[in-house]
C-alpha cells in the first residue's frame, strides 16, 4: 500500500489533522500494489527521521 504521511512539527502543543480522501466512485479507497510497482516508487520515499522529538507521542 502506498501511503502518505504528515507530521506535527510543533513540540509545544498537540495538533490534530483533518484528512479528506477522494476516490473514483465504485473504486476502493485502498488499493494494494504489487512488488514491481513498489520497487518502481522506491526513489520517491523519504527516509524516516529517527531523530525527531518524541514529545506528546502516545498521549
N, C-alpha and C positions, 0 to 999 in steps of 0.2 A: 504494500500500500504506500503510495506517495502521500506524504502529509506535509503540512505547512505549520510553522510554529511562530509564536510571538513571545515576548518576554516582558517582565516588569523590570524596567531599568532604574526604578526608584528603590532605594533601600530604607527610606524613612516612612513609607506607608504601603498598605496593601492596595493593589489595583485590581479592578475587575474588567474583563473584556466581554464585549458582546460580539458574537460571530453570526453572520448571516451567510448561509450556504445556498447557492442556487445550482440547479441542475436541469437538464433537459427532461421534460415531462415523460414519464414512463421508463426512465433510465435510473439505475441505482445510484444513491448518493455516494456510496463507497464502492470502488472497483479495484479488484486485485490485479496486479501487473505480473507478468512473467519475469523470469530471471534475466532474459535478454534486455527487456525494457529497463529493468532496474539497473543493469550494468551500463546501459547507454546513458543513464541520467547521473552516473556516479560523479562526473565532473561538476554537476550543479550543487552538490551537497556542501553545506557549511559545517565545518568541524564543531563538535560540541565544545563549549567553553567550560573547562573544568576548573577555572579559576574564579568563576562568578561567585559572588557572596551568596550564602545560603540563608540569609535572614528572611524571616517571615514565611519560609517554605514549610508547608505542612501545618501551618497554624489554622 
